[in-house]
Amino acid sequence: MSADAGVRPGECHVWTARAVSVSPDLAALLDDAERRVYASFLREPDAALYVTAHALLRLVVGEALGRDPADLVFAAGPHGKPYLENARVEFSLSHAGERVAVAVTSDTPVGVDVERVPRAGAELPLHVLSPAERAAYDLLPAGCRAGAFTSYWVRKEAVLKATGEGLRVDPARLTVSAADRPAELLGWRGRKAVRGEAVQGKAVRGEAVQPHLPVRLYDLGSPEGYR
C-alpha cells in the first residue's frame, strides 16, 4: 500500500484482493473475536477468504487513519454495519468466492458488494427483483441471465449497505438500472422523504424519492465470473 492512502473529502477508494491461502502475517492482524471466527472454519478456502477480507479492511482503514491495523476495534451498528468509534472514515467490506473488496470514504456513507456469477442453470432468487427489473430480465437470452441478475443484486446490496439497513429491507423494493446500462438507483418503493427535506435543491413533502440523496452507483472492473 502506498503512503498516500489517506482519503480526501469527495473521494472513494476501493481496494480488492484475491484470497488464495491463509497468510500468518495477515492472521496476526485479527483481534480475538475475529480469530475465533477464523478458527471455526473447516475448509481452508473459507478461512483464507475471511482472513484476507478482515485483514485488508484493517490495513486500508488503518493506513487511512494513520493507526496500527491490529489496534483497530470495530463495532457493529443496529443492522450489523461495522464502524469505528470517533473515526473520520466510512467503510464497507464484501467478499465472495476468492474475491474481497473494501471501500473507504471520509465524508459520506458507502457500500460495496462483490458476488460470484452463478453457474449456468442455477436457480436464482428472482423474488429480489422489482417488477420493472423482472420484466427486463425476462427478455434476456438465457445465457445472459446469470450475469445480469448478479449485476442487479450487487447494485442493490451496495445501496443497502451504504444506508446501513442491509437485507432488513426487501431488495425488491429497490429498482436499479439494467446490467447493460450505467449503474443507477431508479426508485425505492415505499421510501418517503422526510417532511421539509431538501432533495436536489427542491423542498419536498412526503413524495417518493431516493434515500440519502444523491445516491451514486458505480460499476467497478471485476475478474471473469464476478460482478
DRENMARSE-893826 format. One record per atom (N, C-alpha, C): residue in three letters; x, y, z. Coordinates in pm, whole numbers, plus 50000, padded with zeros to 5 digits. Layout:
ALAXYZ/...
END
This chain:
MET500844988150000/MET500005000050000/MET500875012350000/SER500425022649931/SER501225034849920/SER501075043450043/ALA501985052750056/ALA501975061450173/ALA500895072150164/ASP500275074050043/ASP499275084550028/ASP497875078650023/ALA497635068350105/ALA496355061350101/ALA495255068750174/GLY495575080450239/GLY494545088150306/GLY493455092250208/VAL492205092150254/VAL491065095050167/VAL490625109450191/ARG490635117450085/ARG490235131350095/ARG488725132750075/PRO488125143750126/PRO486695145850105/PRO486335145149957/GLY485215138449928/GLY484785137049790/GLY485365125049719/GLU486275117849783/GLU486885106049722/GLU486295093249781/CYS486325082749701/CYS486035069249747/CYS487135060149695/HIS487845053749786/HIS488895044349748/HIS488375030149763/VAL488615021949662/VAL488185008049666/VAL489394999249644/TRP489594989949737/TRP490704980449730/TRP490134966449710/THR490794958649625/THR490354944849603/THR491534935449622/ALA491214923049652/ALA492254912949671/ALA491694899249635/ARG492584890049607/ARG492214876049585/ARG492714867849702/ALA491824860249760/ALA492174851549873/ALA492594837949820/VAL493864834449837/VAL494374821749784/VAL494674811949896/SER495334816650001/SER495674808150115/SER495754816850239/VAL495754810550354/VAL495844817850480/VAL497274822750500/SER497434835850517/SER498744841650545/SER498874843950694/PRO499914838150759/PRO500104840550903/PRO500264855250936/ASP500914862950846/ASP501104877250870/ASP499764884550874/LEU498854880650784/LEU497534886950784/LEU496714882350904/ALA496794869550937/ALA496034864451051/ALA496454871251181/ALA497714875451188/ALA498204881851310/ALA497564895551333/LEU496944901451230/LEU496304914451245/LEU494934913551310/LEU494334901551313/LEU492974900051363/LEU492914901251514/ASP491754905551565/ASP491564905851710/ASP491074892251758/ASP490854891051887/ASP490494878051944/ASP489174872751887/ALA488184881451873/ALA486894877051821/ALA487034872151677/GLU487794879451597/GLU487994875351457/GLU488764862251449/ARG489724860351538/ARG490474847751537/ARG489574835851571/ARG488624837951660/ARG487694827051695/ARG486844823351572/VAL486404833251499/VAL485634830351378/VAL486514823151277/TYR487714828351257/TYR488664822351163/TYR488934807751199/ALA489104804851328/ALA489414791251372/ALA488234781651354/SER487034787151337/SER485854778651326/SER485654773051186/PHE486374778351087/PHE486194773450950/PHE486854759850932/LEU486144750850868/LEU486664737450844/LEU487414736450712/ARG487094745150618/ARG487724744950486/ARG488704756450473/GLU489914753350424/GLU490924763850410/GLU490484775250320/PRO489804772850206/PRO489364784250123/PRO488464793950199/ASP487594788650285/ASP486714797350363/ASP487524805450464/ALA488494798950529/ALA489354805950625/ALA490184816650556/ALA490714813250437/ALA491534822750363/ALA490724835050323/LEU489484832850280/LEU488634843950241/LEU488364853050360/TYR488054847150475/TYR487754855150594/TYR488974863150639/VAL490114856450647/VAL491334863250693/VAL491704874550596/THR491684871750467/THR492044881950369/THR491114893950378/ALA489814891350390/ALA488844902350396/ALA489064911150518/HIS489164905150633/HIS489254913050756/HIS490624919450773/ALA491664912750725/ALA492994918950730/ALA493084930650633/LEU492504929150512/LEU492524940150416/LEU491774952150471/LEU490624949850534/LEU489884960850595/LEU490744968050697/ARG491424960550782/ARG492274966650884/ARG493434974450821/LEU494054968850718/LEU495174975750654/LEU494734988750588/VAL493624988250517/VAL493145000150446/VAL492695011050543/VAL491865007250639/VAL491375017250734/VAL492495022250824/GLY493385013250866/GLY494495017350950/GLY495375027550880/GLU495665025250752/GLU496515034750680/GLU495785047950656/ALA494475047250629/ALA493715059550608/ALA493705068250733/LEU493755061650851/LEU493715069050978/LEU495095071151038/GLY496125065050979/GLY497445065951038/GLY497555058351168/ARG496845047051178/ARG496845039151301/ARG497285024951273/ASP497725017951377/ASP498145004051365/ASP496924995551332/PRO496944988151220/PRO495774980051183/PRO495344970151290/ALA496314964651363/ALA495984954651464/ALA495304960551586/ASP495394973851603/ASP494814980251721/ASP493384985251699/LEU492874984351578/LEU491524989351550/LEU490494980551619/VAL489484987051677/VAL488404979951746/VAL487104983551675/PHE486584974151599/PHE485364976451522/PHE484134973551607/ALA483084981251582/ALA481784978851644/ALA480764976751533/ALA479594971751570/ALA478534969351472/ALA477364978551499/GLY476824984451392/GLY475654992951403/GLY474404984851427/PRO473244991351436/PRO471994984251468/PRO471624973451368/HIS472084974751243/HIS471784964551142/HIS473024956951101/GLY474074957651185/GLY475264949651161/GLY476364956351083/LYS476154968651035/LYS477204975350959/LYS478354979151051/PRO479594975251017/PRO480714978351106/PRO481104993051101/TYR481614998051212/TYR482105011851217/TYR483165012951326/LEU483855024251328/LEU484835027251432/LEU484365039351510/GLU484445038551641/GLU484085049951724/GLU485055061551699/ASN484495073551689/ASN485305085851680/ASN486345085351567/ALA485955079451454/ALA486865078751340/ALA486295086951225/ARG487165092251143/ARG486735101151035/ARG486595093750903/VAL486385080950906/VAL486205073550781/VAL484905065350785/GLU484355063150668/GLU483255053750648/GLU483815042550561/PHE483335030450580/PHE483895019350503/PHE482875008350486/SER483164999450392/SER482294987950364/SER483154976450317/LEU482754964350353/LEU483524952250323/LEU482614942050256/SER483144935150155/SER482404924250092/SER483364913550047/HIS482894901150044/HIS483724890249991/HIS482844879149938/ALA483334872449835/ALA482614861349773/ALA483594853249691/GLY483434840049692/GLY484354831649615/GLY485774833349664/GLU486634838949577/GLU488014842049614/GLU488274857049618/ARG487224865249602/ARG487434879549587/ARG486984887249710/VAL487744897749742/VAL487464906549855/VAL487454920849804/ALA486554929049856/ALA486524943249822/ALA486304951449948/VAL487044962549960/VAL486884972050070/VAL486764985950010/ALA485744993350048/ALA485565007250004/ALA485685016350125/VAL486345027950107/VAL486565037350216/VAL486285051550165/THR485555059350245/THR485355073550219/THR485615081150348/SER485715094350337/SER485955102150457/SER484735110250499/ASP483745111750410/ASP482695121450441/ASP481295117150401/THR481105104550364/THR479765100450324/THR479625085350340/PRO478435080350371/PRO478235065850382/PRO478555059050250/VAL479085046850257/VAL479495039650138/VAL479125024950153/GLY478845018550041/GLY478585004250040/GLY479234997949919/VAL479824986349937/VAL480434979049825/VAL479974964549832/ASP479794958449716/ASP479424944249715/ASP480134937449599/VAL480594925449622/VAL481154916949517/VAL480474903349526/GLU480104897849411/GLU479444884949408/GLU479984876749292/ARG479964863549310/ARG480344854549202/ARG479114851549116/VAL479264852048985/VAL478144849148895/VAL477794834348907/PRO476524830948933/PRO476144816848946/PRO476384809248815/ARG476564796448829/ARG476764788148711/ARG475494787948627/ALA475664785248499/ALA474514784548409/ALA473534773948457/GLY472274777448459/GLY471244768148501/GLY470964768048650/ALA471744775448729/ALA471504775848873/ALA470184782948902/GLU469504778649007/GLU468254785149047/GLU468574798549112/LEU467964809149066/LEU468254822649114/LEU467074827749197/PRO467344835449303/PRO466274841049386/PRO465644853149317/LEU464854850749216/LEU464314861549134/LEU463324870349210/HIS462894865949328/HIS461964874149406/HIS462604887149454/VAL463944888449445/VAL464594900849489/VAL464514911649382/LEU464054908249262/LEU463934918049155/LEU462604925549166/SER462634938349134/SER461394946049128/SER460644942149001/PRO459354945648990/PRO458614942348867/PRO459294947548740/ALA459814959848743/ALA460464965248624/ALA461724957448591/GLU462504953848694/GLU463714945948671/GLU463374932148617/ARG462344926048672/ARG461974912648628/ARG461514912848482/ALA460774923248443/ALA460324924248305/ALA461504925148210/ALA462534933048246/ALA463714934148161/ALA464514921148162/TYR464604914848277/TYR465334902248290/TYR464724891448202/ASP463404890648200/ASP462734880048124/ASP462944881347974/LEU463354892947927/LEU463604894947785/LEU465014890847743/LEU465864887847840/LEU467264884747809/LEU467414870447757/PRO468404868147670/PRO468734854347632/PRO469164846447755/ALA468924833747755/ALA469214825347871/ALA470664826347915/GLY471584827247818/GLY472994827747853/GLY473444840547920/CYS472614850847917/CYS472974863747977/CYS472344865848114/ARG471444856948153/ARG470624859948270/ARG471394859448402/ALA472284849848419/ALA473004848748547/ALA473854861248572/GLY474564865948470/GLY475374877848486/GLY474534890248512/ALA473394891448438/ALA472524902948458/ALA471924903048598/PHE471474891248644/PHE470924890448779/PHE471954894748883/THR473194890248865/THR474244893748962/THR474504908648964/SER474444915148848/SER474604929748844/SER473484936648921/TYR472244932248900/TYR471134937848979/TYR471414936249129/TRP471844924149166/TRP472004921249308/TRP473094929749373/VAL474264930749310/VAL475354938149375/VAL475014952949386/ARG474304958249287/ARG473924972349295/ARG472974974749411/LYS471984966049424/LYS471024967449534/LYS471714966149670/GLU472554955849683/GLU473194953649813/GLU474154964949848/ALA474834970549748/ALA475714981849777/ALA474924993649834/VAL473754996349778/VAL472915007249830/VAL472495004349973/LEU472024992149998/LEU471524988750131/LEU472644988350235/LYS473854985150191/LYS474994985950283/LYS475315000550315/ALA475245009150214/ALA475545023250238/ALA474565029550335/THR473275026250322/THR472285031950413/THR472335025550551/GLY473025014050561/GLY473125007250690/GLY471964998050720/GLU471004997050627/GLU469814988850652/GLU470004974250613/GLY470894971750518/GLY471154958050478/GLY469914950950430/LEU469904937750444/LEU468814929750391/LEU467604929350483/ARG467554938150583/ARG466304940050655/ARG465264946750564/VAL465754953250459/VAL464874958950357/VAL464754948950243/ASP463544946550196/ASP463314937550083/ASP463964943649958/PRO464964936849899/PRO465624942549781/PRO464674945149665/ALA463544938349660/ALA462584940449552/ALA461964954349557/ARG462104961349670/ARG461584975049679/ARG462464984849603/LEU463704981049578/LEU464614989649503/LEU464574985949355/THR464644995749269/THR464804993349126/THR466095000149081/VAL466994992149024/VAL468244997548971/VAL468264995348820/SER469195001848754/SER469275000948609/SER469694987048564/ALA469384983948438/ALA469724970948381/ALA471234969548367/ALA471684957148357/ALA473124954248357/ALA473874961048244/ASP473194963348129/ASP473874969548015/ASP473794984648016/ARG473304990348127/ARG473205004748143/ARG474095009448257/PRO474515022148257/PRO475285027248370/PRO474535025148501/ALA475255021848605/ALA474635018848735/ALA473895031048788/GLU472645028748830/GLU471825039648881/GLU470695034048966/LEU470395040849076/LEU469215037649156/LEU468035045149096/LEU467075037849041/LEU465945044048972/LEU464745046549062/GLY464615038649167/GLY463465040449254/GLY463565031749378/TRP462765035549479/TRP462725028049604/TRP461295028449653/ARG460565017749628/ARG459145017449662/ARG458945018549812/GLY458085027849851/GLY457755029549992/GLY458675038950066/ARG459775043250002/ARG460685052450069/ARG460165066650054/LYS460025073750162/LYS459475087250158/LYS460505097250207/ALA460415109150153/ALA461265119950203/ALA460755124550339/VAL461685129050422/VAL461305134850549/VAL460645148350523/ARG459605151850599/ARG458895164350577/ARG459865176050581/GLY459815184150477/GLY460675195850470/GLY462065192950420/GLU462395180450385/GLU463735176950339/GLU463985183250203/ALA465185188350182/ALA465565193750052/ALA466155182549967/VAL465605180349850/VAL466065169949761/VAL466525176549631/GLN467825175449602/GLN468405181649484/GLN468005196349474/GLY468055203049588/GLY467805217349592/GLY466335221249596/LYS465405211549594/LYS463985214649596/LYS463355208949722/ALA462495216949786/ALA461805212249905/ALA460725202249865/VAL460625191349940/VAL459605181349912/VAL458865178250042/ARG457665173050028/ARG456875169650146/ARG456205156150125/GLY456965145750158/GLY456375132450159/GLY456305125250027/GLU456845130849919/GLU456805123649792/GLU457925113349788/ALA457735103049704/ALA458725092249697/ALA460005097349633/VAL461125094849698/VAL462425099449649/VAL463465088949682/GLN464645090749626/GLN465775082449665/GLN466155085949809/PRO466695076049883/PRO467135078850020/PRO468515085450021/HIS468735093950117/HIS470065099550139/HIS470635105350009/LEU469835113249939/LEU470265118549810/LEU471555126449821/PRO472385126649718/PRO472225118349598/PRO472875104649619/VAL472195094049574/VAL472775080649572/VAL473515078949440/ARG474785076149448/ARG475595074249328/ARG476105059849325/LEU475855053149216/LEU476285039349198/LEU477325038449087/TYR478325030149108/TYR479375028149008/TYR479675013248996/ASP479775008548872/ASP480264995048847/ASP481774995448839/LEU482434986448909/LEU483884985648908/LEU484334973648824/GLY485504974648768/GLY486064963348694/GLY486184951248785/SER485914939648729/SER485964927348810/SER486494915848724/PRO487094905948788/PRO487594894248713/PRO486444886548648/GLU486784878448553/GLU485794869848488/GLU485054861548591/GLY483734861448581/GLY482934853548673/GLY482494860848797/TYR482814873748809/TYR482414881748925/TYR481774894748878/ARG480994900648967/ARG480474914148946/ARG480734922349072/
END
